[in-house]
Amino acid sequence: MPTQLFPTLLVCVELTTSVIRSRCLLHRFKTVATAKRHDVERHFSSCHNTFNASYSPGSSLEVEEACELKAALGKQQSFFTRSMKKSQAAMEASFRAAYFLTKSKKTFSEGDVLKGAMTVITNALFKDEKNGPEVIAALSDVQFGASTIAGRVSTMSEDLTVQLDRDLSTCRWFSIQCDETVDTISTVQLIMFVQMVFDDISTN
């Protein structure tokens, strides 16, 4: 993440240029109202007025302290970034598992069976590997419960409906084909297939 320091105050303020905000290195998580110099100076003088007494402005000691504070903040941000990526990966895996179960015409409750089987396999394959505990922990974070799988399927269904409405409103031509199926239940269900052609002659 690109950062820069203000000429004299950058010892305690980090400016994140991607979102135009300044962050206090001494407060770690506290963000100054704006990146304007007078706001940064006001924060520095009101919250850290003893800093210059300990670290003379422009001295090598001040620069060293600023670098250490910036490195510490970077480690904290990196930790939260990794945690967020793991959480997103676990959610994606849960959606893919829900899609797999649905395509395989399995009940939502079989998600727990699938996770149990995957846990047994993962423990057998990775228990002696260096990254084994990390792989096993990542699998345990994935939600396979029946209610979760049902929610994932509902979300995907709603998204597909939105995509279908959008494509139908923008396509030039479309054709509809109807069929019936009993799927996994005895009640006959209507299936509709839609083929769309767009202005660039692409189809969907």
C-alpha positions in Angstrom: 0.0 0.0 0.0 1.7 3.3 -1.1 2.4 5.7 1.7 4.2 9.0 2.2 5.0 11.1 5.2 4.5 14.8 5.7 7.8 16.8 5.8 8.0 17.2 9.6 5.0 15.2 10.9 5.4 12.0 8.9 7.1 10.5 11.9 3.6 9.8 13.3 1.3 10.1 10.4 0.9 7.8 7.4 -0.9 9.0 4.3 -2.6 6.3 2.4 -2.7 7.7 -1.1 -5.2 5.2 -2.5 -8.0 6.6 -0.4 -6.4 10.0 0.5 -6.3 9.7 4.3 -3.7 10.1 6.9 -3.2 7.5 9.7 -1.4 8.2 13.0 1.5 5.8 13.5 1.5 6.3 17.2 -2.3 5.6 17.5 -2.0 2.8 14.9 -5.7 2.5 14.0 -6.7 6.2 14.5 -7.3 8.1 11.3 -6.9 11.9 11.1 -10.0 13.7 9.8 -8.4 14.6 6.5 -5.0 14.6 4.9 -4.7 18.4 5.1 -1.6 19.6 6.8 -3.3 21.8 9.4 -5.5 18.8 10.5 -2.4 16.7 10.9 -0.6 19.4 12.8 -3.5 19.9 15.1 -3.7 16.1 15.8 0.0 16.0 16.4 0.1 19.0 18.8 -3.0 17.9 20.8 -2.2 14.2 21.1 1.6 13.9 20.8 3.0 17.2 22.0 5.8 15.4 24.0 7.0 13.4 21.0 9.5 16.1 19.8 10.9 16.3 23.3 11.9 12.7 23.1 12.9 12.6 19.4 14.4 15.8 18.1 12.9 16.8 14.7 15.1 15.8 11.8 17.4 13.6 13.9 18.4 10.1 12.9 16.6 8.8 16.1 13.4 10.4 14.9 13.7 8.8 11.5 14.5 5.4 13.1 11.5 5.6 15.4 9.2 6.5 12.5 10.4 3.6 10.4 9.8 1.2 13.3 6.3 2.6 13.9 5.5 2.3 10.2 6.8 -1.3 10.1 4.7 -2.2 13.1 1.6 -0.7 11.5 2.4 -2.6 8.3 2.5 -5.9 10.1 -0.9 -5.3 11.7 -2.5 -4.3 8.4 -0.9 -7.4 6.8 -2.4 -9.6 9.5 -5.9 -8.3 9.0 -5.5 -8.5 5.2 -4.5 -12.2 5.4 -7.4 -12.9 7.8 -9.8 -11.3 5.3 -8.5 -13.2 2.4 -8.9 -16.5 4.3 -12.4 -15.6 5.2 -13.3 -14.7 1.6 -11.7 -18.0 0.4 -13.7 -20.0 3.0 -16.9 -18.3 1.8 -16.1 -19.0 -1.9 -15.4 -22.6 -1.0 -18.8 -22.8 0.7 -20.6 -21.4 -2.4 -18.7 -23.9 -4.6 -19.7 -26.8 -2.4 -23.3 -25.6 -2.4 -23.2 -25.5 -6.2 -21.6 -28.9 -6.4 -24.3 -30.5 -4.1 -27.1 -28.8 -6.1 -25.7 -29.9 -9.5 -25.3 -33.5 -8.1 -29.0 -33.4 -6.9 -28.0 -34.0 -3.3 -29.9 -32.7 -0.3 -28.5 -29.7 1.7 -28.0 -31.9 4.8 -25.3 -33.9 2.9 -23.0 -30.9 3.2 -22.0 -32.1 6.7 -21.3 -35.6 5.3 -19.2 -34.0 2.5 -17.2 -31.9 5.0 -16.7 -34.9 7.3 -15.3 -36.9 4.3 -13.0 -34.0 3.3 -11.8 -33.7 6.9 -10.8 -37.3 7.0 -9.1 -37.1 3.7 -7.2 -33.9 4.6 -6.0 -35.3 7.9 -4.7 -38.4 6.1 -2.9 -36.6 3.4 -1.6 -33.5 5.2 -1.0 -34.5 8.8 2.7 -34.9 8.3 3.2 -32.0 5.9 4.7 -28.7 7.0 1.5 -26.8 6.1 -0.8 -29.6 7.2 -2.2 -27.8 10.3 -2.9 -24.7 8.1 -4.7 -26.7 5.5 -6.8 -28.6 8.1 -7.7 -25.3 9.8 -8.7 -23.7 6.5 -11.1 -26.6 5.8 -12.6 -26.3 9.3 -13.5 -22.6 8.5 -15.7 -23.6 5.6 -19.4 -23.7 6.5 -21.2 -26.9 5.2 -24.3 -26.9 7.4 -27.7 -27.5 5.8 -29.0 -24.0 6.6 -25.8 -22.4 5.2 -26.0 -24.5 2.0 -29.6 -23.5 1.6 -28.7 -19.9 2.1 -25.9 -20.1 -0.5 -28.3 -21.7 -3.0 -30.9 -19.0 -2.4 -28.3 -16.3 -2.9 -27.0 -17.9 -6.2 -30.6 -18.3 -7.4 -31.3 -14.6 -6.7 -28.1 -13.6 -8.5 -29.0 -15.7 -11.6 -32.5 -14.1 -11.7 -30.9 -10.7 -11.7 -28.5 -11.7 -14.5 -31.3 -13.2 -16.5 -33.5 -10.1 -16.2 -30.5 -7.9 -17.2 -29.6 -10.0 -20.2 -33.3 -10.2 -21.4 -33.6 -6.4 -21.2 -30.4 -5.9 -23.3 -30.6 -8.7 -25.9 -31.8 -8.2 -29.4 -33.5 -11.6 -29.9 -34.3 -14.5 -27.7 -35.9 -17.9 -28.0 -37.6 -20.0 -25.3 -37.8 -23.8 -25.0 -39.9 -25.6 -22.4 -39.5 -29.1 -21.0 -40.6 -31.0 -17.9 -38.7 -33.0 -15.3 -39.5 -34.8 -12.1 -35.9 -34.3 -10.7 -35.7 -35.9 -7.3 -39.3 -35.6 -6.4 -42.5 -37.1 -8.0 -44.1 -33.7 -8.8 -43.6 -32.7 -12.5 -41.7 -29.4 -12.8 -41.5 -27.0 -15.7 -38.1 -26.1 -17.1 -37.5 -23.2 -19.4 -34.4 -22.7 -21.5 -33.7 -19.2 -22.9 -31.3 -18.5 -25.7 -30.3 -14.9 -26.2 -28.5 -13.1 -29.0 -27.0 -9.6 -28.4 -26.1 -6.7 -30.7 -22.5 -8.0 -31.1 -24.0 -11.4 -32.2 -22.7 -13.0 -29.0 -25.1 -15.5 -27.4 -26.0 -16.5 -23.9 
